[in-house]
Amino acid sequence: MPPRRAWLAENLTRGVPPRRLVALLCDSGVTPEQAQAEVASVAEHPAVVQARARMARHAEMESLLASRAALYRQHQTRDGGPRVERLRGLSPEAFFERYYHRNRPVIVEGLMADWPALSRWTPEWLAERFGDEPVEVMAGRESDGDPDFNANRLRSSLPLRELVARMRGGGATNDVYLVARNSLLLREAFRPLLDDLRAPAGYIHPDIAAPHSVHLWFGPAGTLSNLHHDHLNVLFCQVFGRKRFWLIPSWETPWLYNDRGLYSAVDIRAPDVERFPDFARATVHTCEVGPGDALLIPVGWWHAVQALDVSLSVTFVCFDRDARNAEWRDYWIGPRPEKVE
């Protein structure tokens, strides 16, 4: 399709009135008769007809979600603004009923009180215990404009002792990060680390040795996972150091500029509201987690995470329920890339 016809198809699909497109074509030097004929021809194409019908239904869904978001904001602002509740002594029954099943985040204190990891795990201890073991990391992240999306091509390996030295030797950096997809705890040499963890009783299924039920994150101050959502509920447990979270409700997805996969085009540190004006409508919660804090990241909730210190974190995805987790199965909201690197 010639570029002008493609431009017309895109704008008609987005709901731009045909008369507006005719006027724009005329402004560019096209005669009124030719402009009307071109717009009518594109509008009558079967693909455009179907796309416009689907966009109408999409607009109805967005309107419903906007109402849901408005009600949520009214509830949040009555208490001074969006916030993530922080509780201690929350029973598993209350956790599932009030937060997990209602798709709401919460920080729970005290769930990790019996973890040997809280008193044992430090970067230096890991270097002493596992220093010669090679670990896979994502390296060169600062030279990539989209390091989380392009994670596979950033994979590299280095001894754990060297990773710790790089973390301790420099300042804040997002250049190197050992993330969940590196699957460190699946390697035989690191399985002893599971002995230092405990499944929070009633929250997480007891068999944490099962593949992919628990993951480890390890990085320097400054690591950033920019705005994205997960396709599962996640219990994020902070062992060492602190992390800052930004969270946005799942039902505000239409305003998050989800341009590819699970990722948003918005830089959470400096949102460009001129380029992404709908982001101004988002309800952004911020919170900080430190050692011993467990944060529920509900399925579909948008979040960004930045390490404030050298940080060790553990995440669980197998909850102590028959279904183990509620999955967002068709989570590719934006255009699917031909190849995800």
N, C-alpha and C positions, 0 to 999 in steps of 0.2 A: 504494500500500500504506500503510495507517495507520502512524503512527510506531511503535506497539508491535510490530506485525508485522514492520516493517523491522528493529527492534532484535533481535527474536527470530531473524530470518533471518541477520543479521550474526553473532550469537553462535553460532548452530548451525553456520554455515559455518566459524567460527574454531575449532570443536571443543569448545565449552563443553557439558558433559553436559546432556541435557534435564532431568534431575531437579534440577539446580542452577537452571535457568531457571524451572522450576515453583516452586521454593522462593522465588526472588526475586519472582516475581509474587504469590505468597501473602503475602509480607512487605509488599507494596504495597497489599494489601487485596483482591486477586482471590481468589475462592473456589477451593479445590483442584480441583474438577471443571472449572471454567471455565479455570483455568490449564493443566491437563493437556490439555484439548481444544484450546486455542490453540496450545500448543507442538506437539502432534501434527499439527495442521492445517498449520502452517508447515513442519514437518520433512518432510511428505509432498509439499510443492509441488515440481513437477519441476525448477524452477530451483535450489532449495535442495538437492535430491538430487544434481544434477549438480555443484553447487559444492562440496558436502561430499566427493564423490568426487575432485574435482580437488585439493582441499586435502589429502587424504590423500597423494596422489602428491607434492604440494608438500612435505609434511612429510618424506617419504622423501628427497627431494633435499636438503632442509636438513640432514638427519641426515648424509648423505654429505659435504656441504660442511663440516659441523662436524668430522668426522673429519679431513678434509684440513687444516682450520685448526689442529686440535690437533697434528698432526704438524709443521706449519710452525712453530708456536710452540715446540715442543720443540727443534727445530733452531736457532731463533733465540736462545732463552734460554740455551742452553749456552755461547754466546759473550758473555754479559753483557746481552743484550737486543736488540730489533729494530734493525737498522741497514741503511743502504744502502751497499753496497761502493763504494769510491772507488779507481780504478785509473788508471795511466798506461801508455801503450804497449800497450793492448789491441788485438789484431788484429781486423779485421772478422770473420774466421772465428770467433774466440772470442766476440766480441760477439753474433753471431747464435746460436751454439750454446749458450752458457751463460746468456744473458740474454733476448734477443729471443724465441727459440723456447720458452723455459721460463717466459715471462711473469714476469720478475723485473727490478726496477729496478737501475740501476747509474749511477754518475757516472764519466765518462771525462774525464781531463785530457789536454790537448795536442792535441785534435782541431781546435782553432781557432787554432793557433799561426801559421798563414799568413794569417789574416784581416786585411786593412787596417782593418776596422771596429774591431778591438780597440784600436788606437792612435788612430783618427780619430774614432770616434763619441762625442760628448759632447752633452748638451743644448744647450750654447752653439754647438757646430759646426753642429748641425742647424738652430738658429735663424738662424745667419748664412747657411747655404747654402739653406735652404728657408723662411725666416721668413715670407714673404708668401703662401705656399701655404696654402689652407684645408685643415684636416684634420677628419675626423669622429671624434668621441670619444663616450664614454658619460659624460654629465654629470648632476649631481644624484643621484649614487649614494647619498650618505649620508642622503637624505630618503626613500629607498625601502628597505623592509625586505628586499627580495629582488632586488637590482640585477642580478645575473647572469641570473636567470630572466626578468626584465622588461627586458632590455637594449634591445630595439628601441624602446621608448617613451622611452628615455633618450638616444637619438641626438641630437647637436647638432654644429654646425660652428663652428670658430674658427681664426684664423691660427695657424700653428705657433709663431710667435714669442710669441703670447699664451699658448699652452699652456705653453711653457717658462717664461715669466715667472710663471705661476701655480704651477708646480712649485717654482721657486726662491724664490718670495716668501713661502710659508707653510711650516708644519710638516707633519708626517705627516697625510695625508688619504686617504680612499677616495672622494672626491667626483668626481674626473675621471680617466678612464683611456682610453688608446688601445689597444684590444684586437685580437685576430686578426680578429674579424668585421668590423672597420672596413676590412680589405683595403687597407691603405695601399700595399703594394708592387705592387698591380695598377694603380695610377694612373701614367700616363705620366710625370708630373713627378717621381715618386719612384723610377722604375725604375733610375736611376743608383746607388741604394743597393745593388742586387744586385751591382755590380762590387766592392763591399767585402766580399763574402761568398764562401766557398768550400764546395762540397759536400764534407764529410769523406769522403776516398777510401775506397771499399769499403763505407761505411755508408749514404750518401745518394746517390740517383740524380743523375748529373752535371747534368741539365737543371733547374737551380733556377729558370729563367725560366718554366717551365711554370706555367699558372694554378693557384693554390691549393697549390703545393708548398712554399712557404715563407711564413711570416707574421711580423709584427713586433708587439711589445708595448712600450708606452712609458707610464710613469706615475710619479707621485711616491712617496716613501716613504709606506707606510701602505696602499697599494692591497691589496685582499684579494679573491681569488676563493675563495669558500667551498667546502665539501666537495662534489665532483662527480666523475664519471668521464667519460672521452672514449670515443668509439666506434672510435678508431684508436690505434695505437702512435704516440707523439710523441717526437722527439728535441728536448729543450728546451735551447737554447744561450744562456748568459748572456754579454752583451757588456759591460754597464756596470752598476755597482751590485751589490747582493746581494739574494737572495730566500730566504725560508724555505719549506720544503715539509713538509707532512704527507702521508704515503702509507699506504694501507691496502689489503691484497690484494683482488683481484677476487673471490675465492671467499668473502669475508666479506660479500658484498652483503646477505644476509638480515638482518644486524644493523645496517645503515646507514640505516634509516628513509628509504628512497628513495620519498618521497611524491609526486614529480612529475618526469617527464622524467629527465634525467641527474643530478638534484640530491638531496642529502640534507637532511633537516630539522634535522640536528644542527649547532650552531655549534661549529666546531672549536676556537675560542679558549676557550670555556667550556662544554663538554658538560654538559648537564643529564641526569645518569644516573637521576634520579628519573622524569623524563618519558620518557627514552629508555634504559631499563635494559639492553637488549641491546647498546648501544654499548660497555658495559664489557668485552664479550668481544672487541672489535676489537683487532687487532695494529697499533698505530700506529707507523710509522717517522717520524723527523724528520731533516731534513738541511738544509744550507745550500749554495747555489750562488753562486759569485762569478765575476768576469770570467774567461773561458776554460774554464769548466766546462760539460760537456754531460751532461744527465741524460736517461736513457731512462725515460719514463713508459709502462709497459706498458698495452696495451689493457685497459680495464675496471678498472684500478686506481683506487681512490678517492684524490683528492688535493685539498688546499687549498694556496694559494700566497699569501704576504704579502711585499710589498716592504719590505726593511729600509732601503733608500736609494732615491733617484731611480734608476730602473731602465730599461734597454733590453735586450730579450730577443728572440730569434729562434727560431721553431719550424719543424721539418721533419716532413713526414708521408710523403714518397715515398722509401722505403728502396731500396737498391741490390739488389733482388731482383725476379724476374720478376713476382711478385704485387704489388709495391710496398708493400703493407701487409696486415695481417690485420684485417678489420673485424668489429666486433660489430654485426651488421645489425639485430637486433631489440632495440635498447637502451632502449626505453621500458619500464622495469621497474615503475614506480609507475603509478597511475591516469593515463590520458591526459587532459589538459585539453581542454576544448572548443575553446579558442583559446590558442595560445602567443603571448604578446606579445613 
